[in-house]
Amino acid sequence: MDGVKLYGFWASPYSRRIEWALKLKGIPYQYVEEDLRNKSPDLLSYNPVTKKVPVLLHDGKPITESLVILEYIDETWTDSPFLPKDPYQRSRARFWAAFSDQPVSGDAMGSTGEEQEAAKNERIERLRVLEKGIGEDFPDGTPYFHGQNPGFLDIVIGSLCCEHEAFEEATGIELFDPERNPLITKWLTAMKEHPVVKETAPDRKKLVAFLRRLREMALSSKSSKV
């Protein structure tokens, strides 16, 4: 097969999950860093609908939206499959992936006081539902959903959670509690130690600074509308 190219952004968890997938499958690829304030003509051409990263270019054909890209990768390079063979387990993985990707209504980045507390509680409730729902997807003695190696659900949820310390430092919102989320905490520890996750982790200080800038801009924008 011809070359694979990934258009992404260093701080995007959605780009990071595609990097994880390519590396876990051992697929050589070229990475193209996008400036989201000045998007390249290639990105706008390959994804004219949403104009977002990530975009995977394979044999000159663009694939967009991270969950779609993950399934495309899994169906194209069939070794070490990400999704379970059992149709029911596949449906559960897709359900919880979609659940995890649903936007949360509360504004954690651009809020303070009671509004921020409400946003925090909404995210904690989301984690509570996830903790309860995914329990049956951990076979005894396995560190990841459905097995010994990271799969579809690990990639999706892990890309959103593995950098939670940076989010917490930037916003002052603490989301993860080992007593409240013992299963997720144990799983998250295993994910953070995986070589692919460690290799692709963004610089912590750089990510915190980026998130703080986003927060400052969100707060400034909100105050200017008052």
Salt bridges, closest charged atoms under 4 A:
ASP35 OD1 - ARG37 NE 3.69
ASP59 OD2 - HIS58 NE2 3.71
GLU71 OE2 - ARG94 NE 2.89
ASP74 OD1 - LYS25 NZ 2.80
ASP101 OD2 - ARG17 NH1 2.92
ASP107 OD2 - LYS222 NZ 3.34
GLU115 OE2 - LYS222 NZ 2.82
GLU125 OE2 - ARG128 NH2 2.73
GLU136 OE2 - ARG92 NE 3.48
ASP137 OD2 - ARG92 NH2 3.01
GLU165 OE2 - HIS164 NE2 3.70
GLU165 OE2 - LYS192 NZ 2.41
GLU168 OE2 - HIS164 ND1 3.25
GLU169 OE1 - ARG204 NH2 3.01
GLU169 OE2 - ARG212 NH2 3.79
ASP177 OD2 - ARG180 NH1 3.90
GLU193 OE1 - LYS198 NZ 3.59
GLU199 OE2 - LYS23 NZ 3.04
